[in-house]
C-alpha cells in the first residue's frame, strides 16, 4: 500500500502547543507521552488513512472527515483527497468545542 502525503493546517502547531502546555502543567511525562502518541497516530494515518472511522460530528460536513483517537481524550480530525491526507485539527475530547 502506498504511503499518503501529509499536509497539516496552519493552525495545527498552535493547537498542539496549547495541548502540550496544558498537559505539561500537570505532568511533564504525560506531555512527552502525548507527543509520542500524536506522532505514532499520525504515522498510522499516513500508512492507512481509511483505518479510522468517518466522523459523525453534526457540525462537520457529512462523510468527509475521519477521526483518530489517541492519548485517551484527544482526536485528530482529517480528510483524504486522492493520495493526500489533510489534518485540520487536534482537539481535546473533554471540551465541548
C-alpha contacts under 8 A as a table, 3 or more apart, distances in Angstrom:
res1	aa1	res2	aa2	distance
1	X	47	X	7.66
1	X	48	X	7.96
2	X	47	X	7.34
3	X	46	X	5.90
3	X	47	X	5.15
3	X	48	X	7.54
3	X	83	X	7.83
4	X	46	X	5.09
4	X	47	X	6.50
4	X	48	X	7.82
4	X	49	X	8.00
4	X	83	X	5.04
4	X	84	X	5.31
4	X	85	X	6.42
5	X	46	X	6.90
5	X	83	X	6.25
5	X	84	X	4.58
5	X	85	X	6.04
6	X	46	X	6.63
6	X	84	X	5.85
6	X	85	X	4.93
6	X	86	X	6.07
6	X	87	X	7.54
7	X	84	X	7.25
7	X	85	X	6.18
7	X	86	X	4.85
7	X	87	X	6.34
8	X	12	X	6.54
8	X	86	X	5.62
8	X	87	X	4.69
8	X	88	X	6.16
9	X	12	X	5.42
9	X	86	X	7.30
9	X	87	X	6.17
9	X	88	X	5.06
9	X	89	X	7.29
10	X	13	X	6.96
11	X	14	X	5.60
11	X	15	X	6.32
11	X	88	X	7.84
11	X	89	X	7.60
12	X	15	X	5.00
12	X	16	X	6.16
12	X	87	X	7.96
12	X	88	X	6.87
12	X	89	X	5.92
12	X	90	X	6.93
13	X	16	X	5.24
13	X	17	X	6.19
14	X	17	X	4.97
14	X	18	X	6.11
15	X	18	X	5.17
15	X	19	X	6.33
15	X	89	X	7.42
15	X	90	X	6.53
15	X	91	X	7.66
16	X	19	X	5.15
16	X	20	X	6.03
16	X	90	X	7.00
17	X	20	X	5.09
17	X	21	X	5.99
18	X	21	X	5.21
18	X	22	X	6.28
19	X	22	X	5.21
19	X	23	X	6.22
19	X	92	X	7.69
20	X	23	X	5.13
20	X	24	X	5.83
20	X	31	X	5.62
20	X	34	X	7.53
20	X	35	X	7.78
21	X	24	X	5.09
21	X	25	X	6.36
21	X	31	X	7.95
22	X	25	X	5.48
22	X	26	X	7.10
23	X	26	X	5.33
23	X	27	X	6.05
23	X	28	X	7.21
23	X	30	X	6.56
23	X	31	X	5.34
24	X	27	X	4.91
24	X	28	X	4.66
24	X	29	X	7.82
24	X	30	X	7.03
24	X	31	X	5.23
25	X	28	X	7.25
26	X	30	X	7.93
27	X	30	X	5.18
27	X	31	X	6.43
28	X	31	X	5.07
28	X	32	X	6.46
29	X	32	X	5.11
29	X	33	X	6.20
30	X	33	X	4.93
30	X	34	X	6.08
31	X	34	X	5.00
31	X	35	X	6.36
32	X	35	X	5.21
32	X	36	X	6.23
33	X	36	X	5.04
33	X	37	X	6.05
33	X	71	X	7.74
34	X	37	X	5.22
34	X	38	X	6.06
34	X	71	X	5.80
35	X	38	X	5.04
35	X	39	X	6.21
36	X	39	X	5.25
36	X	40	X	6.12
37	X	40	X	4.96
37	X	41	X	5.99
37	X	70	X	6.31
37	X	71	X	6.25
38	X	41	X	5.22
38	X	42	X	6.08
38	X	70	X	6.72
38	X	71	X	7.62
39	X	42	X	5.07
39	X	43	X	6.25
40	X	43	X	5.17
40	X	44	X	6.38
41	X	44	X	4.99
41	X	45	X	6.22
41	X	68	X	7.37
41	X	70	X	6.89
42	X	45	X	5.00
42	X	46	X	6.29
43	X	46	X	5.13
43	X	47	X	6.23
44	X	47	X	5.11
44	X	48	X	6.08
44	X	49	X	7.18
45	X	48	X	5.27
45	X	49	X	4.32
45	X	50	X	7.72
45	X	51	X	7.62
45	X	52	X	7.85
45	X	85	X	7.91
46	X	49	X	5.89
46	X	85	X	7.03
48	X	51	X	5.84
49	X	52	X	6.48
49	X	80	X	7.43
49	X	85	X	7.36
50	X	53	X	7.25
52	X	66	X	6.37
52	X	67	X	6.21
52	X	68	X	5.70
53	X	66	X	5.57
53	X	67	X	6.03
53	X	68	X	7.44
54	X	63	X	6.18
54	X	64	X	7.17
54	X	65	X	5.89
54	X	66	X	4.16
54	X	67	X	6.29
55	X	62	X	7.86
55	X	63	X	7.05
55	X	64	X	7.66
55	X	65	X	5.47
55	X	66	X	4.73
55	X	67	X	5.37
55	X	77	X	7.97
56	X	60	X	7.78
56	X	62	X	7.05
56	X	63	X	7.65
57	X	60	X	5.68
57	X	62	X	7.99
58	X	61	X	7.48
58	X	62	X	7.39
60	X	64	X	7.87
60	X	65	X	7.34
61	X	64	X	5.84
61	X	65	X	7.26
62	X	65	X	7.57
64	X	79	X	6.08
64	X	80	X	7.96
65	X	77	X	6.34
65	X	78	X	5.42
65	X	79	X	4.71
65	X	80	X	7.87
66	X	77	X	5.78
66	X	78	X	5.39
66	X	79	X	5.90
67	X	75	X	6.19
67	X	76	X	5.58
67	X	77	X	4.86
67	X	78	X	6.60
68	X	75	X	5.51
68	X	76	X	5.06
68	X	77	X	6.72
69	X	72	X	7.26
69	X	73	X	7.15
69	X	74	X	5.75
69	X	75	X	4.57
69	X	76	X	6.45
70	X	73	X	6.62
70	X	74	X	5.36
70	X	75	X	6.29
70	X	76	X	7.93
71	X	74	X	5.76
73	X	92	X	5.84
73	X	93	X	4.95
73	X	94	X	6.42
74	X	90	X	6.78
74	X	91	X	5.65
74	X	92	X	4.65
74	X	93	X	5.37
75	X	89	X	7.98
75	X	90	X	5.49
75	X	91	X	5.33
75	X	92	X	6.50
75	X	93	X	6.46
76	X	87	X	7.06
76	X	88	X	7.75
76	X	89	X	5.82
76	X	90	X	4.53
76	X	91	X	6.67
77	X	87	X	6.00
77	X	88	X	5.82
77	X	89	X	5.24
77	X	90	X	6.35
78	X	85	X	6.79
78	X	86	X	5.38
78	X	87	X	4.23
78	X	88	X	5.56
78	X	89	X	7.19
79	X	85	X	5.87
79	X	86	X	5.41
79	X	87	X	6.73
79	X	88	X	7.97
80	X	83	X	7.18
80	X	84	X	5.81
80	X	85	X	4.59
80	X	86	X	6.26
81	X	84	X	5.32
81	X	85	X	6.47
81	X	86	X	7.90
92	X	95	X	5.82
93	X	96	X	7.51
